[in-house]
């Protein structure tokens, strides 16, 4: 009939925006966490040796790796002393389990305010199923939100 792809989606506007689909109206004039998240964050499986993960992280120019399962669901985070642990250990043994995550539909201004209030420098962005979308650092969030002073 000449139609392009058709999607039936009944979950709501926030889920629509979180999926990265086209927005309009009030949702179109502000960036969301999913819009600016870096998708090149290094990942590893829980059974990978720390030495292998550390080499991958350094080669990519990052200071952290996200531990994900076969479905890219976030299980943990390796950074700092945990990433510097004994290279023979596997990621699951050294990771910080169940790190906090944020939805891609969170406006960056709200994320900026949270990061300022809690003095957080990095966050992970996942979908509602816990699948990794990407990572954000505070400087990126600040730039995307603009330089206005946080509300409240």
Secondary structure, DSSP 8 states (H G I E B T S, - for coil): ----------S-HHHHHHTT----GGGGGS-BHHHH-BTT--EE-TTSBHHHHHHHHHHHT-SEEEEE-TT-BEEEEEEHHHHTS-TTSBHHHHSEES--EEETTSBHHHHHHHHHHHT--EEEEE-TT-BEEEEEEHHHHHHHH-S-----
